[in-house]
Amino acid sequence: MKIKPSLDRTRVLIELGREDEPLLAKAAAPQFKLHNILVPIDFSECSKKALVYALAMARQFGSAVTVLHVVAPYYAVDPYGLTQYERIEGDLREVGERKLKALVEEFVPDEVQAKVVVTNGRAAAEIVDVALKQRADLIVISTHCYTGFNHVVFGSTAEHVVRHATCPVLTVREHENEFIGG
């Protein structure tokens, strides 16, 4: 490799020989790599769409996919105090795990490594926590785009994840390419 000054003072001229080809190949190699993509699933059509996006990226980058379902805390009030919250949450967790495994079998191709995780808790906090524990390089999450009253009542899990995740977050809208406004 020879470096020579050019007529323009802000530039230099670099001459490469055959012996420099390995350096050139290394410089041209992609620097962006995804090892693990986290996809939270609530079994809505929109979350399944997020899984499709994640799988396309996993194929492209040779990434593994962690598919997560969060079982919300069970807050029903039993006037007789007989409700067994742990048993009910455990049952909900088992159902979620069965449904998640069936979804993975249906959507995830054999060439993509997939892991199923089911947790209990508040969805937004659990997604951020699992992403950290699983060392996710990317979270692909669906958003239902609630506004107004629905946003106040239901909150926005995706918004919380975007604000608190330590890795990049790709949000997948329920309805794409629709013109909103007047």
PyMOL CGO cylinders between C-alpha atoms (Angstrom):
from pymol import cmd
from pymol.cgo import CYLINDER

trace = [
    CYLINDER, 0.00, 0.00, 0.00, 1.29, 3.42, -0.97, 0.3, 1, 1, 1, 1, 1, 1,
    CYLINDER, 1.29, 3.42, -0.97, -0.12, 6.68, 0.28, 0.3, 1, 1, 1, 1, 1, 1,
    CYLINDER, -0.12, 6.68, 0.28, 0.62, 9.76, -1.80, 0.3, 1, 1, 1, 1, 1, 1,
    CYLINDER, 0.62, 9.76, -1.80, -0.44, 13.37, -1.48, 0.3, 1, 1, 1, 1, 1, 1,
    CYLINDER, -0.44, 13.37, -1.48, -2.90, 14.66, -4.05, 0.3, 1, 1, 1, 1, 1, 1,
    CYLINDER, -2.90, 14.66, -4.05, -3.28, 18.10, -5.59, 0.3, 1, 1, 1, 1, 1, 1,
    CYLINDER, -3.28, 18.10, -5.59, -6.21, 18.74, -3.25, 0.3, 1, 1, 1, 1, 1, 1,
    CYLINDER, -6.21, 18.74, -3.25, -4.78, 19.34, 0.25, 0.3, 1, 1, 1, 1, 1, 1,
    CYLINDER, -4.78, 19.34, 0.25, -7.81, 17.72, 1.92, 0.3, 1, 1, 1, 1, 1, 1,
    CYLINDER, -7.81, 17.72, 1.92, -7.31, 14.35, 0.19, 0.3, 1, 1, 1, 1, 1, 1,
    CYLINDER, -7.31, 14.35, 0.19, -4.71, 11.63, -0.20, 0.3, 1, 1, 1, 1, 1, 1,
    CYLINDER, -4.71, 11.63, -0.20, -4.25, 9.01, -2.89, 0.3, 1, 1, 1, 1, 1, 1,
    CYLINDER, -4.25, 9.01, -2.89, -3.97, 5.38, -1.78, 0.3, 1, 1, 1, 1, 1, 1,
    CYLINDER, -3.97, 5.38, -1.78, -2.54, 2.80, -4.19, 0.3, 1, 1, 1, 1, 1, 1,
    CYLINDER, -2.54, 2.80, -4.19, -3.28, -0.83, -3.38, 0.3, 1, 1, 1, 1, 1, 1,
    CYLINDER, -3.28, -0.83, -3.38, -1.46, -3.87, -4.70, 0.3, 1, 1, 1, 1, 1, 1,
    CYLINDER, -1.46, -3.87, -4.70, -2.55, -7.53, -4.83, 0.3, 1, 1, 1, 1, 1, 1,
    CYLINDER, -2.55, -7.53, -4.83, -0.99, -8.13, -1.42, 0.3, 1, 1, 1, 1, 1, 1,
    CYLINDER, -0.99, -8.13, -1.42, -3.47, -5.59, 0.03, 0.3, 1, 1, 1, 1, 1, 1,
    CYLINDER, -3.47, -5.59, 0.03, -6.62, -7.46, -1.10, 0.3, 1, 1, 1, 1, 1, 1,
    CYLINDER, -6.62, -7.46, -1.10, -7.22, -9.09, 2.34, 0.3, 1, 1, 1, 1, 1, 1,
    CYLINDER, -7.22, -9.09, 2.34, -7.30, -5.61, 3.89, 0.3, 1, 1, 1, 1, 1, 1,
    CYLINDER, -7.30, -5.61, 3.89, -9.80, -4.44, 1.31, 0.3, 1, 1, 1, 1, 1, 1,
    CYLINDER, -9.80, -4.44, 1.31, -12.01, -7.50, 1.86, 0.3, 1, 1, 1, 1, 1, 1,
    CYLINDER, -12.01, -7.50, 1.86, -11.97, -6.92, 5.61, 0.3, 1, 1, 1, 1, 1, 1,
    CYLINDER, -11.97, -6.92, 5.61, -12.90, -3.26, 5.18, 0.3, 1, 1, 1, 1, 1, 1,
    CYLINDER, -12.90, -3.26, 5.18, -15.79, -4.17, 2.88, 0.3, 1, 1, 1, 1, 1, 1,
    CYLINDER, -15.79, -4.17, 2.88, -17.22, -6.78, 5.28, 0.3, 1, 1, 1, 1, 1, 1,
    CYLINDER, -17.22, -6.78, 5.28, -20.51, -5.72, 6.86, 0.3, 1, 1, 1, 1, 1, 1,
    CYLINDER, -20.51, -5.72, 6.86, -20.05, -4.37, 10.38, 0.3, 1, 1, 1, 1, 1, 1,
    CYLINDER, -20.05, -4.37, 10.38, -23.72, -4.66, 11.36, 0.3, 1, 1, 1, 1, 1, 1,
    CYLINDER, -23.72, -4.66, 11.36, -24.61, -8.01, 12.92, 0.3, 1, 1, 1, 1, 1, 1,
    CYLINDER, -24.61, -8.01, 12.92, -27.69, -9.24, 14.73, 0.3, 1, 1, 1, 1, 1, 1,
    CYLINDER, -27.69, -9.24, 14.73, -27.26, -12.30, 16.92, 0.3, 1, 1, 1, 1, 1, 1,
    CYLINDER, -27.26, -12.30, 16.92, -30.55, -12.36, 18.80, 0.3, 1, 1, 1, 1, 1, 1,
    CYLINDER, -30.55, -12.36, 18.80, -33.85, -10.72, 17.92, 0.3, 1, 1, 1, 1, 1, 1,
    CYLINDER, -33.85, -10.72, 17.92, -36.58, -10.50, 20.57, 0.3, 1, 1, 1, 1, 1, 1,
    CYLINDER, -36.58, -10.50, 20.57, -40.21, -10.57, 19.41, 0.3, 1, 1, 1, 1, 1, 1,
    CYLINDER, -40.21, -10.57, 19.41, -42.94, -10.00, 22.01, 0.3, 1, 1, 1, 1, 1, 1,
    CYLINDER, -42.94, -10.00, 22.01, -46.18, -11.78, 21.05, 0.3, 1, 1, 1, 1, 1, 1,
    CYLINDER, -46.18, -11.78, 21.05, -49.66, -11.05, 22.40, 0.3, 1, 1, 1, 1, 1, 1,
    CYLINDER, -49.66, -11.05, 22.40, -51.26, -13.33, 19.75, 0.3, 1, 1, 1, 1, 1, 1,
    CYLINDER, -51.26, -13.33, 19.75, -52.83, -10.40, 17.90, 0.3, 1, 1, 1, 1, 1, 1,
    CYLINDER, -52.83, -10.40, 17.90, -52.51, -10.29, 14.13, 0.3, 1, 1, 1, 1, 1, 1,
    CYLINDER, -52.51, -10.29, 14.13, -50.24, -7.28, 14.50, 0.3, 1, 1, 1, 1, 1, 1,
    CYLINDER, -50.24, -7.28, 14.50, -47.80, -9.16, 16.75, 0.3, 1, 1, 1, 1, 1, 1,
    CYLINDER, -47.80, -9.16, 16.75, -47.76, -12.01, 14.22, 0.3, 1, 1, 1, 1, 1, 1,
    CYLINDER, -47.76, -12.01, 14.22, -46.85, -9.42, 11.60, 0.3, 1, 1, 1, 1, 1, 1,
    CYLINDER, -46.85, -9.42, 11.60, -43.95, -8.30, 13.82, 0.3, 1, 1, 1, 1, 1, 1,
    CYLINDER, -43.95, -8.30, 13.82, -42.80, -11.94, 13.93, 0.3, 1, 1, 1, 1, 1, 1,
    CYLINDER, -42.80, -11.94, 13.93, -42.79, -12.05, 10.12, 0.3, 1, 1, 1, 1, 1, 1,
    CYLINDER, -42.79, -12.05, 10.12, -40.55, -8.95, 10.06, 0.3, 1, 1, 1, 1, 1, 1,
    CYLINDER, -40.55, -8.95, 10.06, -38.23, -10.45, 12.66, 0.3, 1, 1, 1, 1, 1, 1,
    CYLINDER, -38.23, -10.45, 12.66, -37.96, -13.72, 10.74, 0.3, 1, 1, 1, 1, 1, 1,
    CYLINDER, -37.96, -13.72, 10.74, -37.02, -11.90, 7.54, 0.3, 1, 1, 1, 1, 1, 1,
    CYLINDER, -37.02, -11.90, 7.54, -34.24, -10.11, 9.41, 0.3, 1, 1, 1, 1, 1, 1,
    CYLINDER, -34.24, -10.11, 9.41, -33.16, -13.33, 11.15, 0.3, 1, 1, 1, 1, 1, 1,
    CYLINDER, -33.16, -13.33, 11.15, -32.78, -15.07, 7.79, 0.3, 1, 1, 1, 1, 1, 1,
    CYLINDER, -32.78, -15.07, 7.79, -30.82, -12.14, 6.36, 0.3, 1, 1, 1, 1, 1, 1,
    CYLINDER, -30.82, -12.14, 6.36, -28.41, -11.86, 9.29, 0.3, 1, 1, 1, 1, 1, 1,
    CYLINDER, -28.41, -11.86, 9.29, -28.31, -15.48, 10.43, 0.3, 1, 1, 1, 1, 1, 1,
    CYLINDER, -28.31, -15.48, 10.43, -29.82, -14.46, 13.78, 0.3, 1, 1, 1, 1, 1, 1,
    CYLINDER, -29.82, -14.46, 13.78, -31.63, -16.41, 16.44, 0.3, 1, 1, 1, 1, 1, 1,
    CYLINDER, -31.63, -16.41, 16.44, -35.12, -15.31, 17.46, 0.3, 1, 1, 1, 1, 1, 1,
    CYLINDER, -35.12, -15.31, 17.46, -36.48, -15.22, 20.99, 0.3, 1, 1, 1, 1, 1, 1,
    CYLINDER, -36.48, -15.22, 20.99, -40.27, -15.24, 20.96, 0.3, 1, 1, 1, 1, 1, 1,
    CYLINDER, -40.27, -15.24, 20.96, -41.72, -13.83, 24.19, 0.3, 1, 1, 1, 1, 1, 1,
    CYLINDER, -41.72, -13.83, 24.19, -45.20, -13.90, 25.68, 0.3, 1, 1, 1, 1, 1, 1,
    CYLINDER, -45.20, -13.90, 25.68, -45.97, -12.04, 28.88, 0.3, 1, 1, 1, 1, 1, 1,
    CYLINDER, -45.97, -12.04, 28.88, -48.85, -13.22, 31.05, 0.3, 1, 1, 1, 1, 1, 1,
    CYLINDER, -48.85, -13.22, 31.05, -50.42, -10.22, 32.77, 0.3, 1, 1, 1, 1, 1, 1,
    CYLINDER, -50.42, -10.22, 32.77, -50.92, -10.38, 36.53, 0.3, 1, 1, 1, 1, 1, 1,
    CYLINDER, -50.92, -10.38, 36.53, -54.29, -11.78, 37.57, 0.3, 1, 1, 1, 1, 1, 1,
    CYLINDER, -54.29, -11.78, 37.57, -56.16, -9.15, 39.59, 0.3, 1, 1, 1, 1, 1, 1,
    CYLINDER, -56.16, -9.15, 39.59, -59.69, -10.56, 39.84, 0.3, 1, 1, 1, 1, 1, 1,
    CYLINDER, -59.69, -10.56, 39.84, -61.37, -9.94, 43.18, 0.3, 1, 1, 1, 1, 1, 1,
    CYLINDER, -61.37, -9.94, 43.18, -62.93, -12.90, 44.92, 0.3, 1, 1, 1, 1, 1, 1,
    CYLINDER, -62.93, -12.90, 44.92, -65.32, -11.79, 47.68, 0.3, 1, 1, 1, 1, 1, 1,
    CYLINDER, -65.32, -11.79, 47.68, -64.76, -15.10, 49.50, 0.3, 1, 1, 1, 1, 1, 1,
    CYLINDER, -64.76, -15.10, 49.50, -60.96, -14.95, 49.34, 0.3, 1, 1, 1, 1, 1, 1,
    CYLINDER, -60.96, -14.95, 49.34, -60.76, -18.36, 47.70, 0.3, 1, 1, 1, 1, 1, 1,
    CYLINDER, -60.76, -18.36, 47.70, -58.98, -17.39, 44.51, 0.3, 1, 1, 1, 1, 1, 1,
    CYLINDER, -58.98, -17.39, 44.51, -55.61, -19.06, 44.09, 0.3, 1, 1, 1, 1, 1, 1,
    CYLINDER, -55.61, -19.06, 44.09, -53.75, -16.39, 42.13, 0.3, 1, 1, 1, 1, 1, 1,
    CYLINDER, -53.75, -16.39, 42.13, -50.56, -18.41, 41.70, 0.3, 1, 1, 1, 1, 1, 1,
    CYLINDER, -50.56, -18.41, 41.70, -52.45, -21.40, 40.28, 0.3, 1, 1, 1, 1, 1, 1,
    CYLINDER, -52.45, -21.40, 40.28, -54.45, -19.24, 37.88, 0.3, 1, 1, 1, 1, 1, 1,
    CYLINDER, -54.45, -19.24, 37.88, -51.34, -17.36, 36.69, 0.3, 1, 1, 1, 1, 1, 1,
    CYLINDER, -51.34, -17.36, 36.69, -49.55, -20.71, 36.31, 0.3, 1, 1, 1, 1, 1, 1,
    CYLINDER, -49.55, -20.71, 36.31, -52.42, -22.04, 34.20, 0.3, 1, 1, 1, 1, 1, 1,
    CYLINDER, -52.42, -22.04, 34.20, -52.40, -18.89, 32.07, 0.3, 1, 1, 1, 1, 1, 1,
    CYLINDER, -52.40, -18.89, 32.07, -48.64, -19.29, 31.65, 0.3, 1, 1, 1, 1, 1, 1,
    CYLINDER, -48.64, -19.29, 31.65, -49.03, -22.91, 30.50, 0.3, 1, 1, 1, 1, 1, 1,
    CYLINDER, -49.03, -22.91, 30.50, -51.69, -21.92, 27.96, 0.3, 1, 1, 1, 1, 1, 1,
    CYLINDER, -51.69, -21.92, 27.96, -49.50, -19.08, 26.73, 0.3, 1, 1, 1, 1, 1, 1,
    CYLINDER, -49.50, -19.08, 26.73, -46.52, -21.41, 26.35, 0.3, 1, 1, 1, 1, 1, 1,
    CYLINDER, -46.52, -21.41, 26.35, -48.56, -23.97, 24.38, 0.3, 1, 1, 1, 1, 1, 1,
    CYLINDER, -48.56, -23.97, 24.38, -49.96, -21.27, 22.08, 0.3, 1, 1, 1, 1, 1, 1,
    CYLINDER, -49.96, -21.27, 22.08, -46.50, -19.73, 21.63, 0.3, 1, 1, 1, 1, 1, 1,
    CYLINDER, -46.50, -19.73, 21.63, -44.92, -23.07, 20.73, 0.3, 1, 1, 1, 1, 1, 1,
    CYLINDER, -44.92, -23.07, 20.73, -47.69, -23.71, 18.19, 0.3, 1, 1, 1, 1, 1, 1,
    CYLINDER, -47.69, -23.71, 18.19, -47.12, -20.25, 16.70, 0.3, 1, 1, 1, 1, 1, 1,
    CYLINDER, -47.12, -20.25, 16.70, -43.37, -20.89, 16.43, 0.3, 1, 1, 1, 1, 1, 1,
    CYLINDER, -43.37, -20.89, 16.43, -44.01, -24.26, 14.73, 0.3, 1, 1, 1, 1, 1, 1,
    CYLINDER, -44.01, -24.26, 14.73, -46.36, -22.56, 12.26, 0.3, 1, 1, 1, 1, 1, 1,
    CYLINDER, -46.36, -22.56, 12.26, -44.27, -19.47, 11.42, 0.3, 1, 1, 1, 1, 1, 1,
    CYLINDER, -44.27, -19.47, 11.42, -40.60, -20.11, 12.14, 0.3, 1, 1, 1, 1, 1, 1,
    CYLINDER, -40.60, -20.11, 12.14, -38.69, -22.00, 9.40, 0.3, 1, 1, 1, 1, 1, 1,
    CYLINDER, -38.69, -22.00, 9.40, -36.20, -24.71, 10.34, 0.3, 1, 1, 1, 1, 1, 1,
    CYLINDER, -36.20, -24.71, 10.34, -33.18, -22.61, 9.36, 0.3, 1, 1, 1, 1, 1, 1,
    CYLINDER, -33.18, -22.61, 9.36, -33.97, -20.00, 12.04, 0.3, 1, 1, 1, 1, 1, 1,
    CYLINDER, -33.97, -20.00, 12.04, -33.09, -20.90, 15.61, 0.3, 1, 1, 1, 1, 1, 1,
    CYLINDER, -33.09, -20.90, 15.61, -36.01, -19.98, 17.87, 0.3, 1, 1, 1, 1, 1, 1,
    CYLINDER, -36.01, -19.98, 17.87, -36.38, -19.86, 21.62, 0.3, 1, 1, 1, 1, 1, 1,
    CYLINDER, -36.38, -19.86, 21.62, -39.71, -19.57, 23.46, 0.3, 1, 1, 1, 1, 1, 1,
    CYLINDER, -39.71, -19.57, 23.46, -39.92, -17.53, 26.68, 0.3, 1, 1, 1, 1, 1, 1,
    CYLINDER, -39.92, -17.53, 26.68, -43.04, -16.99, 28.79, 0.3, 1, 1, 1, 1, 1, 1,
    CYLINDER, -43.04, -16.99, 28.79, -43.00, -14.68, 31.81, 0.3, 1, 1, 1, 1, 1, 1,
    CYLINDER, -43.00, -14.68, 31.81, -45.50, -13.19, 34.23, 0.3, 1, 1, 1, 1, 1, 1,
    CYLINDER, -45.50, -13.19, 34.23, -45.72, -9.46, 34.90, 0.3, 1, 1, 1, 1, 1, 1,
    CYLINDER, -45.72, -9.46, 34.90, -46.35, -6.11, 33.29, 0.3, 1, 1, 1, 1, 1, 1,
    CYLINDER, -46.35, -6.11, 33.29, -45.68, -6.51, 29.56, 0.3, 1, 1, 1, 1, 1, 1,
    CYLINDER, -45.68, -6.51, 29.56, -43.60, -3.37, 29.01, 0.3, 1, 1, 1, 1, 1, 1,
    CYLINDER, -43.60, -3.37, 29.01, -41.27, -3.99, 31.95, 0.3, 1, 1, 1, 1, 1, 1,
    CYLINDER, -41.27, -3.99, 31.95, -40.93, -7.71, 31.19, 0.3, 1, 1, 1, 1, 1, 1,
    CYLINDER, -40.93, -7.71, 31.19, -40.01, -7.08, 27.54, 0.3, 1, 1, 1, 1, 1, 1,
    CYLINDER, -40.01, -7.08, 27.54, -37.24, -4.67, 28.54, 0.3, 1, 1, 1, 1, 1, 1,
    CYLINDER, -37.24, -4.67, 28.54, -36.02, -7.08, 31.24, 0.3, 1, 1, 1, 1, 1, 1,
    CYLINDER, -36.02, -7.08, 31.24, -36.01, -10.14, 28.95, 0.3, 1, 1, 1, 1, 1, 1,
    CYLINDER, -36.01, -10.14, 28.95, -34.23, -8.18, 26.21, 0.3, 1, 1, 1, 1, 1, 1,
    CYLINDER, -34.23, -8.18, 26.21, -31.48, -7.36, 28.69, 0.3, 1, 1, 1, 1, 1, 1,
    CYLINDER, -31.48, -7.36, 28.69, -31.24, -10.91, 30.06, 0.3, 1, 1, 1, 1, 1, 1,
    CYLINDER, -31.24, -10.91, 30.06, -31.27, -12.52, 26.60, 0.3, 1, 1, 1, 1, 1, 1,
    CYLINDER, -31.27, -12.52, 26.60, -28.79, -9.94, 25.26, 0.3, 1, 1, 1, 1, 1, 1,
    CYLINDER, -28.79, -9.94, 25.26, -31.12, -9.03, 22.42, 0.3, 1, 1, 1, 1, 1, 1,
    CYLINDER, -31.12, -9.03, 22.42, -29.56, -6.97, 19.64, 0.3, 1, 1, 1, 1, 1, 1,
    CYLINDER, -29.56, -6.97, 19.64, -32.98, -5.85, 18.42, 0.3, 1, 1, 1, 1, 1, 1,
    CYLINDER, -32.98, -5.85, 18.42, -36.59, -5.89, 19.61, 0.3, 1, 1, 1, 1, 1, 1,
    CYLINDER, -36.59, -5.89, 19.61, -39.28, -6.14, 16.93, 0.3, 1, 1, 1, 1, 1, 1,
    CYLINDER, -39.28, -6.14, 16.93, -42.58, -5.15, 18.54, 0.3, 1, 1, 1, 1, 1, 1,
    CYLINDER, -42.58, -5.15, 18.54, -46.04, -4.45, 17.22, 0.3, 1, 1, 1, 1, 1, 1,
    CYLINDER, -46.04, -4.45, 17.22, -47.95, -1.31, 18.03, 0.3, 1, 1, 1, 1, 1, 1,
    CYLINDER, -47.95, -1.31, 18.03, -51.69, -0.87, 17.83, 0.3, 1, 1, 1, 1, 1, 1,
    CYLINDER, -51.69, -0.87, 17.83, -51.32, 2.92, 17.61, 0.3, 1, 1, 1, 1, 1, 1,
    CYLINDER, -51.32, 2.92, 17.61, -53.89, 3.72, 20.26, 0.3, 1, 1, 1, 1, 1, 1,
    CYLINDER, -53.89, 3.72, 20.26, -54.62, 7.41, 20.63, 0.3, 1, 1, 1, 1, 1, 1,
    CYLINDER, -54.62, 7.41, 20.63, -56.72, 9.55, 22.91, 0.3, 1, 1, 1, 1, 1, 1,
    CYLINDER, -56.72, 9.55, 22.91, -58.77, 7.72, 25.53, 0.3, 1, 1, 1, 1, 1, 1,
    CYLINDER, -58.77, 7.72, 25.53, -57.56, 4.24, 24.50, 0.3, 1, 1, 1, 1, 1, 1,
    CYLINDER, -57.56, 4.24, 24.50, -53.94, 5.38, 24.87, 0.3, 1, 1, 1, 1, 1, 1,
    CYLINDER, -53.94, 5.38, 24.87, -54.66, 6.72, 28.35, 0.3, 1, 1, 1, 1, 1, 1,
    CYLINDER, -54.66, 6.72, 28.35, -56.52, 3.55, 29.42, 0.3, 1, 1, 1, 1, 1, 1,
    CYLINDER, -56.52, 3.55, 29.42, -54.34, 0.90, 27.79, 0.3, 1, 1, 1, 1, 1, 1,
    CYLINDER, -54.34, 0.90, 27.79, -51.07, 2.81, 27.70, 0.3, 1, 1, 1, 1, 1, 1,
    CYLINDER, -51.07, 2.81, 27.70, -48.50, 1.99, 25.11, 0.3, 1, 1, 1, 1, 1, 1,
    CYLINDER, -48.50, 1.99, 25.11, -46.33, -1.02, 25.70, 0.3, 1, 1, 1, 1, 1, 1,
    CYLINDER, -46.33, -1.02, 25.70, -44.33, -0.26, 22.57, 0.3, 1, 1, 1, 1, 1, 1,
    CYLINDER, -44.33, -0.26, 22.57, -43.73, 3.34, 23.66, 0.3, 1, 1, 1, 1, 1, 1,
    CYLINDER, -43.73, 3.34, 23.66, -42.41, 2.18, 27.05, 0.3, 1, 1, 1, 1, 1, 1,
    CYLINDER, -42.41, 2.18, 27.05, -40.14, -0.37, 25.37, 0.3, 1, 1, 1, 1, 1, 1,
    CYLINDER, -40.14, -0.37, 25.37, -38.76, 2.20, 22.93, 0.3, 1, 1, 1, 1, 1, 1,
    CYLINDER, -38.76, 2.20, 22.93, -37.99, 4.55, 25.82, 0.3, 1, 1, 1, 1, 1, 1,
    CYLINDER, -37.99, 4.55, 25.82, -36.41, 2.00, 28.16, 0.3, 1, 1, 1, 1, 1, 1,
    CYLINDER, -36.41, 2.00, 28.16, -34.80, -0.75, 26.06, 0.3, 1, 1, 1, 1, 1, 1,
    CYLINDER, -34.80, -0.75, 26.06, -31.02, -0.84, 25.89, 0.3, 1, 1, 1, 1, 1, 1,
    CYLINDER, -31.02, -0.84, 25.89, -31.05, -2.08, 22.29, 0.3, 1, 1, 1, 1, 1, 1,
    CYLINDER, -31.05, -2.08, 22.29, -32.69, -0.75, 19.10, 0.3, 1, 1, 1, 1, 1, 1,
    CYLINDER, -32.69, -0.75, 19.10, -36.45, -1.27, 18.75, 0.3, 1, 1, 1, 1, 1, 1,
    CYLINDER, -36.45, -1.27, 18.75, -38.31, -1.72, 15.48, 0.3, 1, 1, 1, 1, 1, 1,
    CYLINDER, -38.31, -1.72, 15.48, -42.02, -0.99, 15.78, 0.3, 1, 1, 1, 1, 1, 1,
    CYLINDER, -42.02, -0.99, 15.78, -44.43, -2.62, 13.35, 0.3, 1, 1, 1, 1, 1, 1,
    CYLINDER, -44.43, -2.62, 13.35, -47.69, -0.77, 12.87, 0.3, 1, 1, 1, 1, 1, 1,
    CYLINDER, -47.69, -0.77, 12.87, -51.01, -2.57, 12.80, 0.3, 1, 1, 1, 1, 1, 1,
    CYLINDER, -51.01, -2.57, 12.80, -51.96, -0.75, 9.59, 0.3, 1, 1, 1, 1, 1, 1,
    CYLINDER, -51.96, -0.75, 9.59, -49.15, 0.26, 7.24, 0.3, 1, 1, 1, 1, 1, 1,
    CYLINDER, -49.15, 0.26, 7.24, -49.05, 2.89, 4.54, 0.3, 1, 1, 1, 1, 1, 1,
    CYLINDER, -49.05, 2.89, 4.54, -52.39, 4.41, 5.42, 0.3, 1, 1, 1, 1, 1, 1,
    CYLINDER, -52.39, 4.41, 5.42, -52.74, 8.14, 5.06, 0.3, 1, 1, 1, 1, 1, 1,
    CYLINDER, -52.74, 8.14, 5.06, -53.84, 9.61, 8.37, 0.3, 1, 1, 1, 1, 1, 1,
    CYLINDER, -53.84, 9.61, 8.37, -55.12, 13.12, 8.41, 0.3, 1, 1, 1, 1, 1, 1,
    CYLINDER, -55.12, 13.12, 8.41, -57.23, 15.42, 6.31, 0.3, 1, 1, 1, 1, 1, 1,
]
cmd.load_cgo(trace, "trace")
